[in-house]
């Protein structure tokens, strides 16, 4: 398997199982799959990245928002 879509097709076909982040079901829908949260799973680190040099004008806003979320204790887990 070379990408997330192929992995999800393998799971839907009964050839695989998987654990992923909560972003997977919203970014890679598959009608045959059911996604369930793992309540006791550890948090997944997130990394912000942008190219060196001239950056998009909203990068400072994104950094400020990320710092706000981290200072507030991060997003809530459901």
N, CA, C and O atoms as a Maestro MAE file, in Angstrom:
{
 s_m_m2io_version
 :::
 2.0.0
}

f_m_ct {
 s_m_title
 :::
 protein
 m_atom[312] {
  # First column is atom index #
  i_m_mmod_type
  r_m_x_coord
  r_m_y_coord
  r_m_z_coord
  i_m_residue_number
  s_m_chain_name
  s_m_pdb_residue_name
  s_m_pdb_atom_name
  i_m_atomic_number
  :::
  1 25 0.843 -1.174 0.000 1 A "UNK " " N  " 7
  2 3 0.000 0.000 0.000 1 A "UNK " " CA " 6
  3 2 0.889 1.238 0.000 1 A "UNK " " C  " 6
  4 15 1.878 1.324 0.728 1 A "UNK " " O  " 8
  5 25 0.507 2.180 -0.830 2 A "UNK " " N  " 7
  6 3 1.355 3.363 -0.956 2 A "UNK " " CA " 6
  7 2 0.706 4.646 -0.450 2 A "UNK " " C  " 6
  8 15 1.360 5.687 -0.396 2 A "UNK " " O  " 8
  9 25 -0.581 4.584 -0.075 3 A "UNK " " N  " 7
  10 3 -1.212 5.799 0.424 3 A "UNK " " CA " 6
  11 2 -2.405 5.445 1.315 3 A "UNK " " C  " 6
  12 15 -2.780 4.279 1.437 3 A "UNK " " O  " 8
  13 25 -2.980 6.451 1.921 4 A "UNK " " N  " 7
  14 3 -4.079 6.253 2.864 4 A "UNK " " CA " 6
  15 2 -5.291 5.635 2.189 4 A "UNK " " C  " 6
  16 15 -5.932 4.757 2.768 4 A "UNK " " O  " 8
  17 25 -5.618 6.067 0.990 5 A "UNK " " N  " 7
  18 3 -6.783 5.522 0.300 5 A "UNK " " CA " 6
  19 2 -6.632 4.023 0.053 5 A "UNK " " C  " 6
  20 15 -7.583 3.267 0.251 5 A "UNK " " O  " 8
  21 25 -5.454 3.586 -0.375 6 A "UNK " " N  " 7
  22 3 -5.219 2.153 -0.582 6 A "UNK " " CA " 6
  23 2 -5.330 1.388 0.737 6 A "UNK " " C  " 6
  24 15 -5.883 0.288 0.769 6 A "UNK " " O  " 8
  25 25 -4.817 1.949 1.804 7 A "UNK " " N  " 7
  26 3 -4.896 1.323 3.124 7 A "UNK " " CA " 6
  27 2 -6.347 1.164 3.553 7 A "UNK " " C  " 6
  28 15 -6.735 0.107 4.052 7 A "UNK " " O  " 8
  29 25 -7.156 2.211 3.361 8 A "UNK " " N  " 7
  30 3 -8.564 2.135 3.731 8 A "UNK " " CA " 6
  31 2 -9.320 1.127 2.881 8 A "UNK " " C  " 6
  32 15 -10.214 0.450 3.390 8 A "UNK " " O  " 8
  33 25 -8.990 1.008 1.614 9 A "UNK " " N  " 7
  34 3 -9.612 0.000 0.744 9 A "UNK " " CA " 6
  35 2 -9.255 -1.397 1.242 9 A "UNK " " C  " 6
  36 15 -10.106 -2.286 1.244 9 A "UNK " " O  " 8
  37 25 -8.004 -1.600 1.667 10 A "UNK " " N  " 7
  38 3 -7.597 -2.899 2.211 10 A "UNK " " CA " 6
  39 2 -8.362 -3.214 3.493 10 A "UNK " " C  " 6
  40 15 -8.749 -4.363 3.711 10 A "UNK " " O  " 8
  41 25 -8.585 -2.219 4.339 11 A "UNK " " N  " 7
  42 3 -9.361 -2.418 5.566 11 A "UNK " " CA " 6
  43 2 -10.798 -2.772 5.201 11 A "UNK " " C  " 6
  44 15 -11.365 -3.707 5.766 11 A "UNK " " O  " 8
  45 25 -11.392 -2.041 4.271 12 A "UNK " " N  " 7
  46 3 -12.776 -2.296 3.855 12 A "UNK " " CA " 6
  47 2 -12.933 -3.688 3.247 12 A "UNK " " C  " 6
  48 15 -13.997 -4.299 3.357 12 A "UNK " " O  " 8
  49 25 -11.881 -4.188 2.607 13 A "UNK " " N  " 7
  50 3 -11.921 -5.516 1.996 13 A "UNK " " CA " 6
  51 2 -11.626 -6.628 2.996 13 A "UNK " " C  " 6
  52 15 -11.667 -7.806 2.642 13 A "UNK " " O  " 8
  53 25 -11.329 -6.262 4.244 14 A "UNK " " N  " 7
  54 3 -11.045 -7.268 5.261 14 A "UNK " " CA " 6
  55 2 -9.623 -7.786 5.240 14 A "UNK " " C  " 6
  56 15 -9.337 -8.814 5.855 14 A "UNK " " O  " 8
  57 25 -8.721 -7.105 4.548 15 A "UNK " " N  " 7
  58 3 -7.321 -7.534 4.465 15 A "UNK " " CA " 6
  59 2 -6.419 -6.799 5.431 15 A "UNK " " C  " 6
  60 15 -5.224 -7.086 5.494 15 A "UNK " " O  " 8
  61 25 -6.967 -5.849 6.192 16 A "UNK " " N  " 7
  62 3 -6.142 -5.071 7.112 16 A "UNK " " CA " 6
  63 2 -7.021 -4.457 8.193 16 A "UNK " " C  " 6
  64 15 -8.246 -4.425 8.074 16 A "UNK " " O  " 8
  65 25 -6.385 -3.976 9.232 17 A "UNK " " N  " 7
  66 3 -7.025 -3.161 10.262 17 A "UNK " " CA " 6
  67 2 -6.087 -1.990 10.497 17 A "UNK " " C  " 6
  68 15 -4.949 -2.011 10.026 17 A "UNK " " O  " 8
  69 25 -6.536 -0.975 11.211 18 A "UNK " " N  " 7
  70 3 -5.626 0.133 11.413 18 A "UNK " " CA " 6
  71 2 -6.044 1.073 12.516 18 A "UNK " " C  " 6
  72 15 -7.199 1.113 12.941 18 A "UNK " " O  " 8
  73 25 -5.075 1.816 12.956 19 A "UNK " " N  " 7
  74 3 -5.266 2.903 13.913 19 A "UNK " " CA " 6
  75 2 -4.666 4.140 13.270 19 A "UNK " " C  " 6
  76 15 -3.561 4.100 12.729 19 A "UNK " " O  " 8
  77 25 -5.399 5.230 13.332 20 A "UNK " " N  " 7
  78 3 -4.944 6.467 12.714 20 A "UNK " " CA " 6
  79 2 -5.389 7.636 13.568 20 A "UNK " " C  " 6
  80 15 -6.017 7.450 14.610 20 A "UNK " " O  " 8
  81 25 -5.068 8.826 13.132 21 A "UNK " " N  " 7
  82 3 -5.495 10.021 13.857 21 A "UNK " " CA " 6
  83 2 -6.957 10.320 13.549 21 A "UNK " " C  " 6
  84 15 -7.544 9.741 12.635 21 A "UNK " " O  " 8
  85 25 -7.526 11.222 14.317 22 A "UNK " " N  " 7
  86 3 -8.927 11.599 14.109 22 A "UNK " " CA " 6
  87 2 -9.127 12.352 12.799 22 A "UNK " " C  " 6
  88 15 -10.268 12.566 12.388 22 A "UNK " " O  " 8
  89 25 -8.065 12.754 12.144 23 A "UNK " " N  " 7
  90 3 -8.189 13.457 10.863 23 A "UNK " " CA " 6
  91 2 -8.559 12.509 9.722 23 A "UNK " " C  " 6
  92 15 -9.135 12.945 8.726 23 A "UNK " " O  " 8
  93 25 -8.239 11.227 9.850 24 A "UNK " " N  " 7
  94 3 -8.455 10.299 8.744 24 A "UNK " " CA " 6
  95 2 -9.909 10.223 8.288 24 A "UNK " " C  " 6
  96 15 -10.159 10.339 7.088 24 A "UNK " " O  " 8
  97 25 -10.886 10.033 9.186 25 A "UNK " " N  " 7
  98 3 -12.249 9.910 8.668 25 A "UNK " " CA " 6
  99 2 -12.790 11.182 8.007 25 A "UNK " " C  " 6
  100 15 -13.642 11.099 7.123 25 A "UNK " " O  " 8
  101 25 -12.315 12.335 8.415 26 A "UNK " " N  " 7
  102 3 -12.814 13.557 7.781 26 A "UNK " " CA " 6
  103 2 -12.097 13.863 6.466 26 A "UNK " " C  " 6
  104 15 -12.642 14.557 5.608 26 A "UNK " " O  " 8
  105 25 -10.887 13.352 6.308 27 A "UNK " " N  " 7
  106 3 -10.126 13.622 5.080 27 A "UNK " " CA " 6
  107 2 -10.176 12.489 4.067 27 A "UNK " " C  " 6
  108 15 -9.929 12.708 2.881 27 A "UNK " " O  " 8
  109 25 -10.495 11.275 4.523 28 A "UNK " " N  " 7
  110 3 -10.500 10.099 3.647 28 A "UNK " " CA " 6
  111 2 -11.725 9.250 3.976 28 A "UNK " " C  " 6
  112 15 -11.626 8.261 4.702 28 A "UNK " " O  " 8
  113 25 -12.860 9.635 3.446 29 A "UNK " " N  " 7
  114 3 -14.096 8.918 3.725 29 A "UNK " " CA " 6
  115 2 -14.145 7.598 2.955 29 A "UNK " " C  " 6
  116 15 -13.680 7.514 1.818 29 A "UNK " " O  " 8
  117 25 -14.707 6.584 3.582 30 A "UNK " " N  " 7
  118 3 -14.992 5.323 2.903 30 A "UNK " " CA " 6
  119 2 -16.297 4.812 3.462 30 A "UNK " " C  " 6
  120 15 -16.417 4.648 4.676 30 A "UNK " " O  " 8
  121 25 -17.291 4.550 2.609 31 A "UNK " " N  " 7
  122 3 -18.626 4.184 3.096 31 A "UNK " " CA " 6
  123 2 -18.696 2.851 3.832 31 A "UNK " " C  " 6
  124 15 -19.658 2.614 4.562 31 A "UNK " " O  " 8
  125 25 -17.727 1.991 3.667 32 A "UNK " " N  " 7
  126 3 -17.767 0.676 4.306 32 A "UNK " " CA " 6
  127 2 -17.079 0.634 5.668 32 A "UNK " " C  " 6
  128 15 -17.069 -0.409 6.321 32 A "UNK " " O  " 8
  129 25 -16.508 1.746 6.098 33 A "UNK " " N  " 7
  130 3 -15.738 1.742 7.336 33 A "UNK " " CA " 6
  131 2 -16.463 2.468 8.456 33 A "UNK " " C  " 6
  132 15 -17.201 3.428 8.237 33 A "UNK " " O  " 8
  133 25 -16.226 1.976 9.656 34 A "UNK " " N  " 7
  134 3 -16.714 2.630 10.868 34 A "UNK " " CA " 6
  135 2 -15.490 3.049 11.660 34 A "UNK " " C  " 6
  136 15 -14.581 2.247 11.873 34 A "UNK " " O  " 8
  137 25 -15.460 4.278 12.091 35 A "UNK " " N  " 7
  138 3 -14.342 4.800 12.875 35 A "UNK " " CA " 6
  139 2 -14.801 4.961 14.318 35 A "UNK " " C  " 6
  140 15 -15.853 5.544 14.581 35 A "UNK " " O  " 8
  141 25 -14.012 4.445 15.247 36 A "UNK " " N  " 7
  142 3 -14.322 4.549 16.669 36 A "UNK " " CA " 6
  143 2 -13.132 5.188 17.377 36 A "UNK " " C  " 6
  144 15 -11.986 4.837 17.097 36 A "UNK " " O  " 8
  145 25 -13.392 6.123 18.291 37 A "UNK " " N  " 7
  146 3 -12.276 6.736 19.034 37 A "UNK " " CA " 6
  147 2 -11.659 5.747 20.019 37 A "UNK " " C  " 6
  148 15 -12.349 4.889 20.569 37 A "UNK " " O  " 8
  149 25 -10.374 5.876 20.231 38 A "UNK " " N  " 7
  150 3 -9.667 5.112 21.262 38 A "UNK " " CA " 6
  151 2 -9.493 6.056 22.444 38 A "UNK " " C  " 6
  152 15 -8.602 6.906 22.447 38 A "UNK " " O  " 8
  153 25 -10.340 5.901 23.434 39 A "UNK " " N  " 7
  154 3 -10.397 6.859 24.545 39 A "UNK " " CA " 6
  155 2 -9.083 6.978 25.304 39 A "UNK " " C  " 6
  156 15 -8.749 8.060 25.786 39 A "UNK " " O  " 8
  157 25 -8.333 5.889 25.419 40 A "UNK " " N  " 7
  158 3 -7.103 5.943 26.211 40 A "UNK " " CA " 6
  159 2 -5.842 6.053 25.356 40 A "UNK " " C  " 6
  160 15 -4.737 5.830 25.851 40 A "UNK " " O  " 8
  161 25 -5.999 6.392 24.090 41 A "UNK " " N  " 7
  162 3 -4.838 6.524 23.209 41 A "UNK " " CA " 6
  163 2 -4.065 7.802 23.552 41 A "UNK " " C  " 6
  164 15 -4.666 8.808 23.929 41 A "UNK " " O  " 8
  165 25 -2.754 7.764 23.425 42 A "UNK " " N  " 7
  166 3 -1.967 8.972 23.704 42 A "UNK " " CA " 6
  167 2 -2.210 10.042 22.643 42 A "UNK " " C  " 6
  168 15 -2.624 9.745 21.522 42 A "UNK " " O  " 8
  169 25 -1.947 11.269 23.015 43 A "UNK " " N  " 7
  170 3 -2.056 12.385 22.062 43 A "UNK " " CA " 6
  171 2 -1.023 12.220 20.951 43 A "UNK " " C  " 6
  172 15 0.049 11.656 21.173 43 A "UNK " " O  " 8
  173 25 -1.340 12.704 19.782 44 A "UNK " " N  " 7
  174 3 -0.430 12.636 18.641 44 A "UNK " " CA " 6
  175 2 0.214 14.008 18.464 44 A "UNK " " C  " 6
  176 15 -0.495 15.011 18.375 44 A "UNK " " O  " 8
  177 25 1.542 14.071 18.410 45 A "UNK " " N  " 7
  178 3 2.188 15.369 18.226 45 A "UNK " " CA " 6
  179 2 1.808 15.990 16.881 45 A "UNK " " C  " 6
  180 15 1.649 15.287 15.884 45 A "UNK " " O  " 8
  181 25 1.670 17.275 16.870 46 A "UNK " " N  " 7
  182 3 1.401 18.006 15.629 46 A "UNK " " CA " 6
  183 2 2.577 18.931 15.355 46 A "UNK " " C  " 6
  184 15 3.166 19.503 16.272 46 A "UNK " " O  " 8
  185 25 2.902 19.063 14.095 47 A "UNK " " N  " 7
  186 3 4.040 19.888 13.694 47 A "UNK " " CA " 6
  187 2 3.558 20.890 12.651 47 A "UNK " " C  " 6
  188 15 2.894 20.515 11.685 47 A "UNK " " O  " 8
  189 25 3.889 22.157 12.845 48 A "UNK " " N  " 7
  190 3 3.602 23.180 11.843 48 A "UNK " " CA " 6
  191 2 4.828 23.329 10.961 48 A "UNK " " C  " 6
  192 15 5.961 23.324 11.441 48 A "UNK " " O  " 8
  193 25 4.586 23.462 9.665 49 A "UNK " " N  " 7
  194 3 5.702 23.612 8.730 49 A "UNK " " CA " 6
  195 2 5.353 24.642 7.673 49 A "UNK " " C  " 6
  196 15 4.200 24.753 7.256 49 A "UNK " " O  " 8
  197 25 6.353 25.393 7.244 50 A "UNK " " N  " 7
  198 3 6.197 26.320 6.139 50 A "UNK " " CA " 6
  199 2 7.552 26.470 5.497 50 A "UNK " " C  " 6
  200 15 8.575 26.154 6.104 50 A "UNK " " O  " 8
  201 25 7.561 26.955 4.263 51 A "UNK " " N  " 7
  202 3 8.829 27.051 3.543 51 A "UNK " " CA " 6
  203 2 9.681 28.179 4.106 51 A "UNK " " C  " 6
  204 15 9.172 29.135 4.691 51 A "UNK " " O  " 8
  205 25 10.964 28.049 3.921 52 A "UNK " " N  " 7
  206 3 11.914 29.067 4.346 52 A "UNK " " CA " 6
  207 2 11.813 30.266 3.406 52 A "UNK " " C  " 6
  208 15 11.488 30.112 2.229 52 A "UNK " " O  " 8
  209 25 12.083 31.424 3.913 53 A "UNK " " N  " 7
  210 3 12.040 32.624 3.092 53 A "UNK " " CA " 6
  211 2 10.687 33.297 3.185 53 A "UNK " " C  " 6
  212 15 10.084 33.349 4.257 53 A "UNK " " O  " 8
  213 25 10.209 33.813 2.065 54 A "UNK " " N  " 7
  214 3 8.918 34.515 2.028 54 A "UNK " " CA " 6
  215 2 7.803 33.537 2.400 54 A "UNK " " C  " 6
  216 15 7.684 32.462 1.812 54 A "UNK " " O  " 8
  217 25 6.996 33.923 3.377 55 A "UNK " " N  " 7
  218 3 5.920 33.042 3.823 55 A "UNK " " CA " 6
  219 2 4.568 33.657 3.492 55 A "UNK " " C  " 6
  220 15 4.460 34.848 3.198 55 A "UNK " " O  " 8
  221 25 3.560 32.833 3.548 56 A "UNK " " N  " 7
  222 3 2.193 33.314 3.336 56 A "UNK " " CA " 6
  223 2 1.891 34.365 4.398 56 A "UNK " " C  " 6
  224 15 2.346 34.228 5.534 56 A "UNK " " O  " 8
  225 25 1.151 35.394 4.067 57 A "UNK " " N  " 7
  226 3 0.912 36.475 5.033 57 A "UNK " " CA " 6
  227 2 0.137 36.061 6.281 57 A "UNK " " C  " 6
  228 15 0.135 36.797 7.268 57 A "UNK " " O  " 8
  229 25 -0.513 34.915 6.264 58 A "UNK " " N  " 7
  230 3 -1.277 34.499 7.449 58 A "UNK " " CA " 6
  231 2 -0.515 33.532 8.355 58 A "UNK " " C  " 6
  232 15 -1.055 33.078 9.364 58 A "UNK " " O  " 8
  233 25 0.739 33.211 8.005 59 A "UNK " " N  " 7
  234 3 1.534 32.328 8.874 59 A "UNK " " CA " 6
  235 2 1.636 32.889 10.296 59 A "UNK " " C  " 6
  236 15 1.472 32.119 11.243 59 A "UNK " " O  " 8
  237 25 1.894 34.174 10.500 60 A "UNK " " N  " 7
  238 3 1.934 34.687 11.880 60 A "UNK " " CA " 6
  239 2 0.610 34.478 12.626 60 A "UNK " " C  " 6
  240 15 0.619 34.209 13.827 60 A "UNK " " O  " 8
  241 25 -0.522 34.600 11.933 61 A "UNK " " N  " 7
  242 3 -1.823 34.350 12.569 61 A "UNK " " CA " 6
  243 2 -1.966 32.879 12.966 61 A "UNK " " C  " 6
  244 15 -2.474 32.566 14.043 61 A "UNK " " O  " 8
  245 25 -1.515 31.987 12.094 62 A "UNK " " N  " 7
  246 3 -1.562 30.555 12.400 62 A "UNK " " CA " 6
  247 2 -0.700 30.237 13.616 62 A "UNK " " C  " 6
  248 15 -1.118 29.483 14.494 62 A "UNK " " O  " 8
  249 25 0.488 30.803 13.670 63 A "UNK " " N  " 7
  250 3 1.368 30.585 14.823 63 A "UNK " " CA " 6
  251 2 0.735 31.112 16.110 63 A "UNK " " C  " 6
  252 15 0.815 30.463 17.153 63 A "UNK " " O  " 8
  253 25 0.112 32.275 16.038 64 A "UNK " " N  " 7
  254 3 -0.544 32.840 17.220 64 A "UNK " " CA " 6
  255 2 -1.683 31.935 17.681 64 A "UNK " " C  " 6
  256 15 -1.840 31.704 18.880 64 A "UNK " " O  " 8
  257 25 -2.472 31.424 16.750 65 A "UNK " " N  " 7
  258 3 -3.563 30.524 17.103 65 A "UNK " " CA " 6
  259 2 -3.025 29.237 17.728 65 A "UNK " " C  " 6
  260 15 -3.560 28.767 18.732 65 A "UNK " " O  " 8
  261 25 -1.982 28.671 17.147 66 A "UNK " " N  " 7
  262 3 -1.383 27.454 17.699 66 A "UNK " " CA " 6
  263 2 -0.884 27.695 19.119 66 A "UNK " " C  " 6
  264 15 -1.081 26.855 19.997 66 A "UNK " " O  " 8
  265 25 -0.251 28.816 19.345 67 A "UNK " " N  " 7
  266 3 0.233 29.140 20.697 67 A "UNK " " CA " 6
  267 2 -0.930 29.300 21.676 67 A "UNK " " C  " 6
  268 15 -0.823 28.900 22.835 67 A "UNK " " O  " 8
  269 25 -2.045 29.887 21.212 68 A "UNK " " N  " 7
  270 3 -3.238 30.027 22.055 68 A "UNK " " CA " 6
  271 2 -3.790 28.658 22.444 68 A "UNK " " C  " 6
  272 15 -4.112 28.418 23.608 68 A "UNK " " O  " 8
  273 25 -3.897 27.773 21.474 69 A "UNK " " N  " 7
  274 3 -4.433 26.432 21.734 69 A "UNK " " CA " 6
  275 2 -3.546 25.689 22.712 69 A "UNK " " C  " 6
  276 15 -4.043 25.045 23.636 69 A "UNK " " O  " 8
  277 25 -2.234 25.771 22.517 70 A "UNK " " N  " 7
  278 3 -1.296 25.089 23.417 70 A "UNK " " CA " 6
  279 2 -1.395 25.681 24.823 70 A "UNK " " C  " 6
  280 15 -1.419 24.938 25.804 70 A "UNK " " O  " 8
  281 25 -1.450 26.997 24.930 71 A "UNK " " N  " 7
  282 3 -1.541 27.645 26.254 71 A "UNK " " CA " 6
  283 2 -2.825 27.281 26.967 71 A "UNK " " C  " 6
  284 15 -2.859 27.231 28.197 71 A "UNK " " O  " 8
  285 25 -3.888 27.026 26.209 72 A "UNK " " N  " 7
  286 3 -5.182 26.684 26.813 72 A "UNK " " CA " 6
  287 2 -5.279 25.198 27.142 72 A "UNK " " C  " 6
  288 15 -6.309 24.743 27.639 72 A "UNK " " O  " 8
  289 25 -4.236 24.447 26.875 73 A "UNK " " N  " 7
  290 3 -4.249 23.021 27.193 73 A "UNK " " CA " 6
  291 2 -4.579 22.142 26.021 73 A "UNK " " C  " 6
  292 15 -4.799 20.944 26.200 73 A "UNK " " O  " 8
  293 25 -4.621 22.689 24.827 74 A "UNK " " N  " 7
  294 3 -4.873 21.907 23.630 74 A "UNK " " CA " 6
  295 2 -6.346 21.693 23.385 74 A "UNK " " C  " 6
  296 15 -7.187 22.093 24.190 74 A "UNK " " O  " 8
  297 25 -6.659 21.050 22.251 75 A "UNK " " N  " 7
  298 3 -8.054 20.786 21.903 75 A "UNK " " CA " 6
  299 2 -8.649 19.751 22.846 75 A "UNK " " C  " 6
  300 15 -7.923 18.939 23.419 75 A "UNK " " O  " 8
  301 25 -9.945 19.778 23.004 76 A "UNK " " N  " 7
  302 3 -10.606 18.783 23.848 76 A "UNK " " CA " 6
  303 2 -10.701 17.467 23.103 76 A "UNK " " C  " 6
  304 15 -10.811 17.441 21.877 76 A "UNK " " O  " 8
  305 25 -10.660 16.397 23.835 77 A "UNK " " N  " 7
  306 3 -10.787 15.064 23.240 77 A "UNK " " CA " 6
  307 2 -12.140 14.507 23.604 77 A "UNK " " C  " 6
  308 15 -12.551 14.562 24.763 77 A "UNK " " O  " 8
  309 25 -12.842 13.966 22.612 78 A "UNK " " N  " 7
  310 3 -14.178 13.447 22.850 78 A "UNK " " CA " 6
  311 2 -14.274 11.980 22.958 78 A "UNK " " C  " 6
  312 15 -15.364 11.445 23.159 78 A "UNK " " O  " 8
  :::
 }
 m_bond[311] {
  # First column is bond index #
  i_m_from
  i_m_to
  i_m_order
  :::
  1 1 2 1
  2 2 3 1
  3 3 4 2
  4 3 5 1
  5 5 6 1
  6 6 7 1
  7 7 8 2
  8 7 9 1
  9 9 10 1
  10 10 11 1
  11 11 12 2
  12 11 13 1
  13 13 14 1
  14 14 15 1
  15 15 16 2
  16 15 17 1
  17 17 18 1
  18 18 19 1
  19 19 20 2
  20 19 21 1
  21 21 22 1
  22 22 23 1
  23 23 24 2
  24 23 25 1
  25 25 26 1
  26 26 27 1
  27 27 28 2
  28 27 29 1
  29 29 30 1
  30 30 31 1
  31 31 32 2
  32 31 33 1
  33 33 34 1
  34 34 35 1
  35 35 36 2
  36 35 37 1
  37 37 38 1
  38 38 39 1
  39 39 40 2
  40 39 41 1
  41 41 42 1
  42 42 43 1
  43 43 44 2
  44 43 45 1
  45 45 46 1
  46 46 47 1
  47 47 48 2
  48 47 49 1
  49 49 50 1
  50 50 51 1
  51 51 52 2
  52 51 53 1
  53 53 54 1
  54 54 55 1
  55 55 56 2
  56 55 57 1
  57 57 58 1
  58 58 59 1
  59 59 60 2
  60 59 61 1
  61 61 62 1
  62 62 63 1
  63 63 64 2
  64 63 65 1
  65 65 66 1
  66 66 67 1
  67 67 68 2
  68 67 69 1
  69 69 70 1
  70 70 71 1
  71 71 72 2
  72 71 73 1
  73 73 74 1
  74 74 75 1
  75 75 76 2
  76 75 77 1
  77 77 78 1
  78 78 79 1
  79 79 80 2
  80 79 81 1
  81 81 82 1
  82 82 83 1
  83 83 84 2
  84 83 85 1
  85 85 86 1
  86 86 87 1
  87 87 88 2
  88 87 89 1
  89 89 90 1
  90 90 91 1
  91 91 92 2
  92 91 93 1
  93 93 94 1
  94 94 95 1
  95 95 96 2
  96 95 97 1
  97 97 98 1
  98 98 99 1
  99 99 100 2
  100 99 101 1
  101 101 102 1
  102 102 103 1
  103 103 104 2
  104 103 105 1
  105 105 106 1
  106 106 107 1
  107 107 108 2
  108 107 109 1
  109 109 110 1
  110 110 111 1
  111 111 112 2
  112 111 113 1
  113 113 114 1
  114 114 115 1
  115 115 116 2
  116 115 117 1
  117 117 118 1
  118 118 119 1
  119 119 120 2
  120 119 121 1
  121 121 122 1
  122 122 123 1
  123 123 124 2
  124 123 125 1
  125 125 126 1
  126 126 127 1
  127 127 128 2
  128 127 129 1
  129 129 130 1
  130 130 131 1
  131 131 132 2
  132 131 133 1
  133 133 134 1
  134 134 135 1
  135 135 136 2
  136 135 137 1
  137 137 138 1
  138 138 139 1
  139 139 140 2
  140 139 141 1
  141 141 142 1
  142 142 143 1
  143 143 144 2
  144 143 145 1
  145 145 146 1
  146 146 147 1
  147 147 148 2
  148 147 149 1
  149 149 150 1
  150 150 151 1
  151 151 152 2
  152 151 153 1
  153 153 154 1
  154 154 155 1
  155 155 156 2
  156 155 157 1
  157 157 158 1
  158 158 159 1
  159 159 160 2
  160 159 161 1
  161 161 162 1
  162 162 163 1
  163 163 164 2
  164 163 165 1
  165 165 166 1
  166 166 167 1
  167 167 168 2
  168 167 169 1
  169 169 170 1
  170 170 171 1
  171 171 172 2
  172 171 173 1
  173 173 174 1
  174 174 175 1
  175 175 176 2
  176 175 177 1
  177 177 178 1
  178 178 179 1
  179 179 180 2
  180 179 181 1
  181 181 182 1
  182 182 183 1
  183 183 184 2
  184 183 185 1
  185 185 186 1
  186 186 187 1
  187 187 188 2
  188 187 189 1
  189 189 190 1
  190 190 191 1
  191 191 192 2
  192 191 193 1
  193 193 194 1
  194 194 195 1
  195 195 196 2
  196 195 197 1
  197 197 198 1
  198 198 199 1
  199 199 200 2
  200 199 201 1
  201 201 202 1
  202 202 203 1
  203 203 204 2
  204 203 205 1
  205 205 206 1
  206 206 207 1
  207 207 208 2
  208 207 209 1
  209 209 210 1
  210 210 211 1
  211 211 212 2
  212 211 213 1
  213 213 214 1
  214 214 215 1
  215 215 216 2
  216 215 217 1
  217 217 218 1
  218 218 219 1
  219 219 220 2
  220 219 221 1
  221 221 222 1
  222 222 223 1
  223 223 224 2
  224 223 225 1
  225 225 226 1
  226 226 227 1
  227 227 228 2
  228 227 229 1
  229 229 230 1
  230 230 231 1
  231 231 232 2
  232 231 233 1
  233 233 234 1
  234 234 235 1
  235 235 236 2
  236 235 237 1
  237 237 238 1
  238 238 239 1
  239 239 240 2
  240 239 241 1
  241 241 242 1
  242 242 243 1
  243 243 244 2
  244 243 245 1
  245 245 246 1
  246 246 247 1
  247 247 248 2
  248 247 249 1
  249 249 250 1
  250 250 251 1
  251 251 252 2
  252 251 253 1
  253 253 254 1
  254 254 255 1
  255 255 256 2
  256 255 257 1
  257 257 258 1
  258 258 259 1
  259 259 260 2
  260 259 261 1
  261 261 262 1
  262 262 263 1
  263 263 264 2
  264 263 265 1
  265 265 266 1
  266 266 267 1
  267 267 268 2
  268 267 269 1
  269 269 270 1
  270 270 271 1
  271 271 272 2
  272 271 273 1
  273 273 274 1
  274 274 275 1
  275 275 276 2
  276 275 277 1
  277 277 278 1
  278 278 279 1
  279 279 280 2
  280 279 281 1
  281 281 282 1
  282 282 283 1
  283 283 284 2
  284 283 285 1
  285 285 286 1
  286 286 287 1
  287 287 288 2
  288 287 289 1
  289 289 290 1
  290 290 291 1
  291 291 292 2
  292 291 293 1
  293 293 294 1
  294 294 295 1
  295 295 296 2
  296 295 297 1
  297 297 298 1
  298 298 299 1
  299 299 300 2
  300 299 301 1
  301 301 302 1
  302 302 303 1
  303 303 304 2
  304 303 305 1
  305 305 306 1
  306 306 307 1
  307 307 308 2
  308 307 309 1
  309 309 310 1
  310 310 311 1
  311 311 312 2
  :::
 }
}
